[in-house]
Amino acid sequence: MKRIADKLHREGKRIALVPTMGYFHEGHLSLIRKARKVADAVIVSIFVNPTQFGPNEDFEHYPRDFERDRRLARELGTDYIFGPDVKEMYPAGYRTYVEVEELSKKLCGMSRRTHFRGVTTVVLKLFEITKADVAVFGWKDAQQFLIIRKMARDLNLGVKLIGVPTVRERDGLAMSSRNTYLSPEERCDAVAIRNSLRHAKAMIKKRIISAPKILAAMRKVIGAAKSARIDYVEIVDVDNLEPLQAVKKGKTLIAAAVFIGGTRLIDNIRV
Ligand code: PAF
């Protein structure tokens, strides 16, 4: 991969990387389409990264379909797929991790203590290996995007990051590979997450900007879904993820993580 990336740069090509864990849905495809528009060569990485899963999480069960992903990526004009195996990325004796302090302990970091350390470590490795000039991520994982942006700034990586809006199912549920875990009843309940964010938006439109009030209303919407259990709902500053008492125009992230049955789903809006 590194030899190919060097050759692409020698030919004067700009490289875009789309880092993924595979099992593509429309959200991934929108990232690839964006990459195709902004670069001369598109590399899609497919790697289910063990270091970002906790000991009791779904690494083993995470859905995988490499052949289908490869076909879809090719159809959208991907030039290279980088699909290493775990031993190549983390050979025996691997000991080096990258961590963005503070940001990675908030929101999802509260219940997934080592998740973002795994994400930043693998993403930095992927940037190095593919020599990406541009990398494309989804805003669905808003915290991930902000943490990677901070890492890129702090470590002078020189890679340009592009965030792409969340792609949704017809009823508003944010697309996620984990949606495949939901039973039909849970799938109906899952839309409560999006509905709670919609409700927040509607309140803000009516000039209700008190965070406690909005959060209470969101909890009520989610609580009405039988299989839902809230991990967190928060209204935070989009730069430092610190909780806000009131919505700040152009600066606010409203984020939720909710267990639907045994499946933990996340969603957010920026206002
Ligand atoms: O968003 C994801 O799928 C993963 O966290 C990423 C960025 C590919 C790192 O493994």
Boltz pocket constraint, residues with backbone or C-beta under 6 A from the ligand:
constraints:
  - pocket:
      binder: B
      contacts: [[A, 19], [A, 20], [A, 21], [A, 45], [A, 47], [A, 49], [A, 52], [A, 118], [A, 119], [A, 122], [A, 123], [A, 141], [A, 144]]
      max_distance: 6.0
